[in-house]
Amino acid sequence: MNHIPFNRPYLCGGELEQIAQAHRDGQLAGDGGFTLRCQAWIEEQTGCARALLTHSCTAALEMCALLAGIGPGDEVIMPSFTFVSAANAFVLRGAVPVFVDIRPDTLNIDENRIARAITPRTRAIVPMHYAGVGCAMESIVDIASRHDLVVIEDAAQALLATHGDRPLGTFGQLGTLSFHETKNIISGEGGALLINDPDLVDRAEIVREKGTNRARFFRGQVDKYTWTDVGSSYLPGEIIAAFLWAQLQVANEITRRRKAMWNRYHEAFESLEAEGLVRRPRSTANAEANGHIYYLLLRDLDQRTRFIEFMKGANIQCVFHYVPLHSSPAGLAAGRAPAELPVTNAVADQLVRLPLWIGLEDEQDRVIDRVRAYFDQVPARSRAI
Ligand SMILES: *Cc1c(COP(=O)(O)O)cnc(C)c1O
């Protein structure tokens, strides 16, 4: 039986041709034609005021921390059930990540717990759209505006997903995307900053270009470029942008195919949920996700460990997800959890992700049959969630 990995990066076929074109064009540094085309595509698809390609979503989050003026002792509210870059970006500026529990349905930050975590030092909220399912953005934006906080949406997993017909990443002043090879649309490493507050555009260009006004210089708006602000090098080269451009051409098709596989899993496991053996992913009425992750929640850590082993026995790789940041060594040192996080702790032990990648279609039934076989071979009383 051949191996079914958890992820296999999808190459759409046009990448090498676009890279060859970048090579022929002779501009290999950033902000050439391919970067501009990718940014225009993102702006058109999302409606953000400005999109800037970055090396990674991590880099885009670091830019957000600079643009929001986060400094030592400031507090930034985020879920603990998220990727480490959301916390690191702010810890690098001397800030304190303040961890809040997630909702048991979407596994996104629980908007009803945010207000209680706000102190006079709070500066920003960083919601993350897990599996491309939108957070309760109306409530979060409302809380933020009442307390004068910046909203930075970690939309790393959420390209082409919407909440109430509005693309994720466009609710906060700033949003971030990832094109890491584990995401839906990829360039190996890669990311983008979405700027929704037009007042932040000029400074974002400067922060991304080593603190210089080089972007204005290239547009002929100033006659020489110089150091004007803090910044770093956050822009990818044209080879990466050329690869990404090929992927963006087929981004909607990739998303459609991933959603079809997601739906197939979801229908296949309906009866397992009805029997109380698993909990399937939940969404909210106005969220339209993008087929990024299909997960199941099992009874406990012991069941999950057995499940992953059982799948491995059939050469199928299933994986768990985040070690909660509030209980990680760096999170304990740099962060703070003002209240208990029971949902985060439970979900971190219960969640398992199933293989989901373009090309899996022909073998998806093998995964589904093996999942069902797992629940056939353990006594009902020890497997019910
Ligand atoms: C993947 C991911 C990131 C980091 O993306 P990179 O492009 O690898 O830096 C950040 N946040 C979340 C929620 C992610 O899933």
The ligand as a Tripos MOL2 file, in Angstrom:
@<TRIPOS>MOLECULE
LIG
   15    15     1     0     0
SMALL
NO_CHARGES

@<TRIPOS>ATOM
      1 C1          1.1850   28.9950    8.4040 C.3       1 LIG1
      2 C2          0.7650   29.9480    9.4260 C.ar      1 LIG1
      3 C3          1.5620   31.0500    9.7920 C.ar      1 LIG1
      4 C4          2.9630   31.2450    9.3010 C.3       1 LIG1
      5 O1          3.0780   31.2960    7.9510 O.3       1 LIG1
      6 P1          4.5410   31.4160    7.2830 P.3       1 LIG1
      7 O2          4.2370   31.8890    5.9080 O.co2     1 LIG1
      8 O3          5.1200   30.0300    7.3260 O.co2     1 LIG1
      9 O4          5.3440   32.3630    8.0710 O.co2     1 LIG1
     10 C5          1.0690   31.9620   10.6940 C.ar      1 LIG1
     11 N1         -0.1510   31.8050   11.2420 N.ar      1 LIG1
     12 C6         -0.9250   30.7520   10.9480 C.ar      1 LIG1
     13 C7         -2.2710   30.6600   11.5720 C.3       1 LIG1
     14 C8         -0.4990   29.7830   10.0400 C.ar      1 LIG1
     15 O5         -1.2940   28.7470    9.7690 O.3       1 LIG1
@<TRIPOS>BOND
     1     1     2 1
     2     2     3 ar
     3     2    14 ar
     4     3     4 1
     5     3    10 ar
     6     4     5 1
     7     5     6 1
     8     6     7 2
     9     6     8 1
    10     6     9 1
    11    10    11 ar
    12    11    12 ar
    13    12    13 1
    14    12    14 ar
    15    14    15 1
@<TRIPOS>SUBSTRUCTURE
     1 LIG1         1 GROUP 0 **** ****
